[in-house]
Amino acid sequence: MTERNIPELETAEILDGIRAWVEIESPTQDAAAVNRMADKVQADYAAIGARVERIAGQDGFGDHLLVTSPWGDLEAPGILVLSHIDTVHDVGMLAGRLPFRVEGDVAYGPGIYDMKGGAFLALAAMRHLVRAGKATRLPIRHLLVSEEEVGSPTSREHIEREARRAAVVLVTEPAREGGRIVTARKGTARFDLVVRGQAAHSGARHQDGRSAIKELARQILDIEAMTDYGTGLTLNVGVISGGSRANVVPDEAHAAVDMRVPNPEVAETAIARFLALRPYDPDCTLEITGGLNRPGYEKGPEIALLFEQARAIAAEIGFDLKDVATGGGSDGNFTAAMAPTLDGLGVDGKGAHTDHEQLYVSSLVPRAKLLLGLFEVLGK
């Protein structure tokens, strides 16, 4: 691929498109808001002649969209692009702490970095292929889901179905520090631990009580001690609660636990160890629910080869592309075992999930060209 094969891309046009998406606020839990965002994405793709299938939301979540390029065999293995149209920001952020604005090379807005900016880059790349009258060797399918920010509980089946018929998967999650793309991710497991003891008056009958909080405290020390930085295993007790009054021995306590695992082997051992926790006090009981939400994946040979293709494209565009392994999860965790997956192909910026979320305007054209270049060379 050479520079002359890349259609002209304009920063202003791309930023205008991203702004239009950002200004439709779409918090995950507000299905109506997410569906307004889906309406806009569907209309924008239909305007370039793409085929759009709308998949009805379930369990109170918004709709998903499956976009297919105007060219190519509908059933042939292709390029699967993964994005999400939901954000963590509630409706009202635009009118409050995070209005859309551009200050120098920085554009701010809710979800602009994670990940409406990256999702729009995929549309921009396909749009420029249409304008140039070009068709890629592989058909392009863009799956945009509505509830990634809460673990993709209803879209996972669609993600995995599309991954099974994909030659490669490109995920438009935001780039990491300095524009790095992601070639490995830790898996995520979540657990809820409930401890039950025996209530008693803390003054008159303290000896009759069995403190659930005391038992939970001992369990927390054991859980946190399972962390092993050498293997990449981490555990975090992120939320605890329990008890009713200071003068009552607490009969119930709760903990929410996050576990990150680098690969399936470490996951299997760590999860089995967690589920094998037993109470110190025989008069207390433990109830553990949860498990693996997203499997981890490492940079194997196929992903390494895909990264080298991306790095060569970036070099022709004029920047040095680097990769990174990250502890954060994405929908790429579901696909990496089925097809070579590159993640972090979205915009460069920082501040995901914060009130200073931002992208770097100067990253828009280079990142769009990177996606466009991958569309053009993959399958040749």
C-alpha angles and dihedrals in degrees: 000000000000132000093257090062091063114087116232112275122194125210094213094053093048093047091049090053093049091049091054090054095043092052090061098077112214117179111183097242094052103078094181091054092047090050090054086057090048089052090057095046091047092051093047092051093044088054090065094046098258120149112244127195115191115211114203116241122246137206093019097309128122129260126282125223129217111195122190124194116252089247135054139048109308092219101037122108108269149157113300115204114195124203139149129222099198125092137196092236119102123231107274099048090105091056092041134027100354114039118169108263140148120224112178108302093349127089118190132201144121109287093359091127100026092066132303090090092057094042090054092050089065091053091047091052093049091045092055091050088054092048091050092049092239130143123199121229090242123049114246121228120187115196114193114188131198106217110037092126090068096043103280094267096168100029098051093089090054093046092052093044091054093043091056090062096039127104090201137359125221117192119201097207110140121283118257128237110328094003097299119164123220123249099165135030135186118241121242130227125180127198138183115208120197120189120195124194136152126288121225140158105276093217109033101032107015090141091062093058129091109202114224089191092055090050091047091050090057091047091050091057090052093046094050090046090062089073110113115185090186093067096030095248115143132176126191128187096209105171131028132177139163149129132054109226137006092245095052124081100235116246097189138037134171138204132186113210132196119202125189120197129185098213143357093266095058089041094056093052096042095047092049090051092049094049089050093063112132131193121261091212109059089210091061126076132209125214115192124187131172137051144182114350100174124015118230124241136197134210101271126177096276093050090045090054092048090051091052089054090051092047091052090051091049091051090055090049089052110258137095110244118208132181137219142190114233138194094221121098130230139166086274086077088070096050106041094084090052104041137003106278132201116190136185093048093139131096126313117244139094146242102073111186093008136106090252097052108156148163130212110246092209090062095061102083096039092048092046089050090051091055091043091050091051090050089054101045103037113101095021 
